[in-house]
């Protein structure tokens, strides 16, 4: 019996050790990709910030356009939501944080009678919302690990077309913001119209009912350029410029969110795989201890049987 238990424990230890090799390899791969993802975020940030700044300046030249393209609608009736998650799991709470925040956001708008339209990025999102009977208007997959600007352009076209056509009053972006290697948080931020410089953003754990657009009071004004002081002359006219600049600014914002999401995914995966590797080491130690105890019990039992048999033979000879 003890020998059989020892074989079972040896087999289980080998299985855990094999799993540990996989988790350790995934941890090292994720750690190597974090550096590249951070470098891409840093390289993209000046372009993203510059595009937002110049669009604010152009829009501020026309009060009518500013009211449509800047600020936050007071009472949006049709809201678009773009949720960005990963294509794979094994990354701790990275995917679930964004998905649950998006679900709460949809529910909050539903309680106010606001019509919502949902777009998702990542393979983990469609199944989650389909199970909860939340319609997904569009889904993009295969771009979460290493996003390209062309991917952001496709996503921006999907959400901008109904906004420019007047079918949407507000577009919200739900993604994971990469603050540092040790801090990532789920953010809900306004994508369209372009928020004013002082418009707040809702982070993880914020009251969804108070998110931008749910009970918003800020409106755009003709002086809300938000750029540096001084005089800027635009050519051609602001309306013509916006036809090019608005899509590019939206693409840059989405691309930045994709990059931060990728960096956050690899960071979360690295932590999750490190924890899994540590757990595997602890499990191997515990199983080895149990196996050694079982082996000692087996040896003790065999010795007792030998001693008992020898004693029985000695007594038989004496008789």
C-alpha positions as CSV (number, residue, x, y, z in Angstrom):
1,X,0.0,0.0,0.0
2,X,2.8,2.4,1.0
3,X,4.7,1.6,-2.2
4,X,1.7,2.4,-4.3
5,X,1.2,5.7,-2.6
6,X,4.9,6.5,-3.2
7,X,4.5,5.9,-6.9
8,X,1.4,8.1,-7.1
9,X,3.3,10.9,-5.3
10,X,6.3,10.6,-7.5
11,X,4.1,10.8,-10.6
12,X,2.3,13.9,-9.2
13,X,5.6,15.6,-8.4
14,X,6.8,15.1,-11.9
15,X,3.6,16.6,-13.2
16,X,3.9,19.7,-11.0
17,X,7.6,20.1,-12.0
18,X,6.6,20.0,-15.7
19,X,3.9,22.6,-15.1
20,X,6.4,24.7,-13.2
21,X,8.7,24.7,-16.3
22,X,5.9,26.1,-18.4
23,X,4.9,28.8,-15.9
24,X,8.5,29.8,-15.5
25,X,9.0,30.1,-19.2
26,X,5.9,32.2,-19.6
27,X,7.0,34.4,-16.8
28,X,10.4,35.1,-18.5
29,X,8.7,35.7,-21.9
30,X,6.2,38.2,-20.4
31,X,9.0,40.0,-18.5
32,X,11.0,40.4,-21.7
33,X,8.0,41.8,-23.5
34,X,7.2,44.4,-20.8
35,X,10.3,46.4,-21.7
36,X,9.4,46.6,-25.4
37,X,5.8,47.5,-24.6
38,X,6.9,50.3,-22.3
39,X,9.2,51.6,-25.0
40,X,6.3,51.8,-27.5
41,X,4.2,53.6,-25.0
42,X,6.9,56.2,-24.4
43,X,7.5,56.6,-28.2
44,X,3.8,57.1,-28.9
45,X,2.9,59.5,-26.1
46,X,4.2,62.8,-27.7
47,X,2.3,62.1,-30.9
48,X,-0.9,61.3,-29.0
49,X,-0.7,64.4,-26.8
50,X,0.2,66.6,-29.7
51,X,-2.8,65.4,-31.7
52,X,-5.2,66.1,-28.9
53,X,-3.7,69.6,-28.3
54,X,-3.9,70.6,-32.0
55,X,-7.4,69.3,-32.4
56,X,-8.6,71.3,-29.4
57,X,-7.0,74.4,-30.8
58,X,-8.6,73.9,-34.2
59,X,-12.1,73.2,-32.8
60,X,-11.9,76.2,-30.5
61,X,-11.7,78.5,-33.6
62,X,-15.4,77.7,-34.4
63,X,-17.9,77.9,-31.5
64,X,-20.5,75.7,-33.2
65,X,-17.9,73.0,-33.9
66,X,-16.6,73.3,-30.4
67,X,-20.0,72.5,-28.9
68,X,-20.1,69.3,-30.9
69,X,-16.5,68.1,-30.8
70,X,-15.3,69.3,-27.4
71,X,-16.6,68.8,-23.8
72,X,-19.1,66.3,-22.4
73,X,-22.8,66.1,-23.4
74,X,-25.1,67.0,-20.6
75,X,-27.6,64.2,-21.1
76,X,-26.5,61.7,-23.8
77,X,-29.2,59.4,-25.1
78,X,-27.0,57.1,-27.2
79,X,-23.6,56.1,-25.8
80,X,-20.9,54.0,-27.5
81,X,-18.6,51.9,-25.3
82,X,-15.2,50.5,-26.4
83,X,-13.7,47.8,-24.1
84,X,-10.2,46.6,-24.6
85,X,-9.0,43.3,-23.1
86,X,-6.6,40.6,-24.1
87,X,-6.7,37.7,-26.5
88,X,-5.5,35.2,-23.9
89,X,-5.9,34.5,-20.2
90,X,-3.4,33.4,-17.5
91,X,-3.0,37.1,-16.6
92,X,-4.7,37.3,-13.2
93,X,-7.5,39.9,-13.1
94,X,-6.4,41.8,-16.2
95,X,-9.3,40.7,-18.3
96,X,-12.0,40.4,-15.6
97,X,-11.3,44.0,-14.3
98,X,-12.2,45.6,-17.7
99,X,-15.1,43.2,-18.4
100,X,-16.8,43.8,-15.1
101,X,-16.3,47.5,-15.2
102,X,-17.8,47.5,-18.7
103,X,-20.7,45.4,-17.5
104,X,-21.4,47.9,-14.7
105,X,-21.1,50.8,-17.0
106,X,-23.7,49.3,-19.4
107,X,-26.0,48.6,-16.5
108,X,-25.6,52.1,-15.1
109,X,-26.6,53.6,-18.5
110,X,-29.4,51.1,-18.7
111,X,-30.9,52.3,-15.4
112,X,-31.1,55.9,-16.8
113,X,-32.7,54.7,-20.1
114,X,-29.6,55.5,-22.1
115,X,-29.1,53.4,-25.3
116,X,-25.7,51.8,-25.4
117,X,-23.7,50.3,-28.2
118,X,-20.7,48.1,-27.3
119,X,-17.5,47.4,-29.3
120,X,-14.8,45.1,-27.9
121,X,-11.1,44.3,-28.5
122,X,-9.8,40.9,-27.5
123,X,-11.0,37.3,-27.7
124,X,-12.0,37.2,-24.1
125,X,-14.8,39.9,-24.4
126,X,-17.4,38.5,-26.9
127,X,-18.0,35.3,-25.0
128,X,-18.3,37.1,-21.6
129,X,-20.9,39.5,-22.9
130,X,-22.7,36.9,-25.0
131,X,-23.2,34.8,-21.8
132,X,-24.7,37.9,-20.1
133,X,-26.9,38.7,-23.0
134,X,-25.3,42.0,-23.8
135,X,-25.2,42.7,-27.5
136,X,-21.7,43.4,-29.0
137,X,-21.9,45.6,-32.1
138,X,-18.4,44.9,-33.2
139,X,-15.5,42.8,-32.1
140,X,-11.8,43.0,-33.0
141,X,-9.4,40.1,-32.2
142,X,-5.8,39.2,-32.8
143,X,-4.3,42.6,-32.0
144,X,-4.0,42.7,-28.2
145,X,-0.5,41.3,-27.8
146,X,1.3,43.5,-30.3
147,X,-1.0,46.2,-31.7
148,X,-0.2,48.2,-34.8
149,X,-1.5,51.6,-35.8
150,X,-3.5,50.0,-38.6
151,X,-5.5,48.1,-35.9
152,X,-6.3,51.4,-34.1
153,X,-7.4,52.9,-37.4
154,X,-9.9,50.1,-38.0
155,X,-11.3,50.4,-34.5
156,X,-11.5,54.2,-34.8
157,X,-13.4,53.9,-38.0
158,X,-16.0,51.6,-36.4
159,X,-16.7,54.0,-33.5
160,X,-16.3,57.4,-35.3
161,X,-18.6,56.7,-38.2
162,X,-21.8,56.5,-36.0
163,X,-20.6,59.4,-33.9
164,X,-20.0,61.8,-36.8
165,X,-23.3,60.7,-38.3
166,X,-25.1,61.7,-35.1
167,X,-26.1,58.2,-34.1
168,X,-24.0,58.5,-30.9
169,X,-23.8,61.4,-28.5
170,X,-20.8,60.0,-26.5
171,X,-18.2,57.3,-26.8
172,X,-16.5,55.9,-23.7
173,X,-13.3,53.9,-23.6
174,X,-12.8,51.2,-21.0
175,X,-9.2,49.8,-20.8
176,X,-6.3,49.2,-18.4
177,X,-4.0,52.2,-18.0
178,X,-0.3,51.4,-17.5
179,X,0.9,53.8,-14.8
180,X,4.1,51.9,-14.0
181,X,5.5,48.4,-13.8
182,X,4.0,48.1,-10.4
183,X,0.7,49.9,-11.0
184,X,-2.0,49.4,-13.6
185,X,-5.6,50.4,-13.2
186,X,-8.9,50.0,-15.1
187,X,-9.9,53.4,-16.4
188,X,-13.2,54.7,-18.0
189,X,-12.4,57.7,-20.0
190,X,-14.2,59.8,-22.7
191,X,-13.1,59.2,-26.2
192,X,-15.6,61.2,-28.2
193,X,-16.2,64.1,-28.2
194,X,-12.7,65.1,-27.1
195,X,-12.8,66.0,-23.4
196,X,-11.9,69.3,-22.1
197,X,-8.5,69.6,-20.4
198,X,-10.1,69.7,-16.9
199,X,-12.5,66.9,-17.5
200,X,-12.0,64.2,-14.9
201,X,-11.6,60.5,-15.6
202,X,-13.1,57.7,-13.7
203,X,-10.7,55.0,-12.5
204,X,-11.1,51.6,-11.0
205,X,-13.6,51.5,-8.2
206,X,-15.2,54.8,-9.1
207,X,-19.0,55.3,-8.9
208,X,-20.2,54.3,-12.3
209,X,-23.3,56.4,-12.0
210,X,-21.0,59.5,-11.8
211,X,-19.0,58.7,-14.9
212,X,-18.7,61.3,-17.7
213,X,-21.9,61.4,-19.6
214,X,-24.1,59.8,-16.9
215,X,-24.6,63.0,-15.0
216,X,-22.3,65.3,-16.9
217,X,-22.5,69.1,-16.6
218,X,-19.5,70.3,-18.6
219,X,-20.1,71.7,-22.1
220,X,-17.7,73.0,-24.7
221,X,-17.0,76.6,-25.2
222,X,-15.3,78.6,-27.9
223,X,-12.4,79.4,-25.7
224,X,-11.7,75.8,-24.6
225,X,-8.7,75.2,-26.7
226,X,-6.6,73.9,-23.9
227,X,-3.3,74.5,-25.8
228,X,-0.4,76.8,-25.1
229,X,-0.9,80.6,-25.2
230,X,-0.3,82.6,-28.3
231,X,-1.8,83.0,-31.7
232,X,-2.2,80.1,-34.1
233,X,-3.2,80.5,-37.7
234,X,-4.8,77.5,-39.5
235,X,-4.9,76.8,-43.2
236,X,-7.1,75.6,-44.7
237,X,-10.3,76.4,-42.7
238,X,-10.9,74.5,-39.3
239,X,-13.7,72.4,-40.8
240,X,-11.5,71.0,-43.5
241,X,-8.7,70.4,-41.0
242,X,-10.9,68.5,-38.7
243,X,-11.9,66.0,-41.4
244,X,-8.3,64.8,-41.2
245,X,-7.3,65.7,-37.6
246,X,-10.3,64.2,-35.8
247,X,-9.9,60.6,-37.1
248,X,-6.1,60.8,-36.5
249,X,-6.6,62.1,-32.9
250,X,-9.1,59.3,-32.2
251,X,-6.8,56.7,-33.8
252,X,-3.8,58.0,-31.7
253,X,-5.9,57.8,-28.5
254,X,-7.1,54.2,-29.2
255,X,-3.6,53.2,-30.2
256,X,-2.2,54.5,-26.9
257,X,-4.9,52.5,-25.1
258,X,-4.0,49.4,-27.0
259,X,-0.3,49.8,-26.2
260,X,-1.0,50.4,-22.5
261,X,-3.3,47.4,-22.5
262,X,-0.6,45.2,-24.0
263,X,1.9,46.4,-21.4
264,X,-0.6,45.9,-18.6
265,X,-1.4,42.4,-19.9
266,X,2.3,41.3,-20.0
267,X,2.8,42.8,-16.5
268,X,-0.2,41.0,-15.1
269,X,0.8,37.7,-16.8
270,X,4.4,38.0,-15.4
271,X,3.0,38.4,-11.9
272,X,0.5,35.6,-12.3
273,X,3.1,33.2,-13.7
274,X,5.6,34.2,-11.0
275,X,2.9,33.4,-8.4
276,X,2.1,30.1,-10.1
277,X,5.8,29.1,-10.2
278,X,6.1,29.9,-6.5
279,X,3.0,27.8,-5.8
280,X,4.5,24.9,-7.8
281,X,7.7,25.0,-5.8
282,X,5.8,25.0,-2.5
283,X,3.6,22.1,-3.8
284,X,6.7,20.1,-4.8
285,X,8.2,20.6,-1.4
286,X,5.0,19.5,0.4
287,X,4.6,16.5,-1.9
288,X,8.2,15.5,-1.4
289,X,7.8,15.7,2.3
290,X,4.7,13.5,2.2
291,X,6.5,11.1,-0.2
292,X,9.5,10.8,2.1
293,X,7.2,10.1,5.1
294,X,5.4,7.4,3.1
295,X,8.7,5.9,2.1
296,X,9.9,5.9,5.7
297,X,6.6,4.3,6.8
298,X,7.2,1.6,4.2
299,X,10.7,1.0,5.3
300,X,9.6,0.8,9.0
301,X,6.9,-1.6,8.1
302,X,9.3,-3.8,6.2
303,X,11.8,-3.8,9.1
304,X,9.1,-4.7,11.6
305,X,7.9,-7.5,9.3
306,X,11.5,-8.8,9.1
307,X,12.0,-8.6,12.8
308,X,8.7,-10.2,13.5
309,X,9.5,-13.1,11.1
310,X,12.9,-13.6,12.7
311,X,11.4,-13.6,16.1
312,X,8.8,-16.2,15.0
313,X,11.5,-18.5,13.6
314,X,13.5,-18.2,16.8
315,X,10.5,-19.2,18.9
316,X,9.8,-22.0,16.6
317,X,13.3,-23.4,17.0
318,X,13.1,-23.2,20.8
319,X,9.9,-25.2,20.8
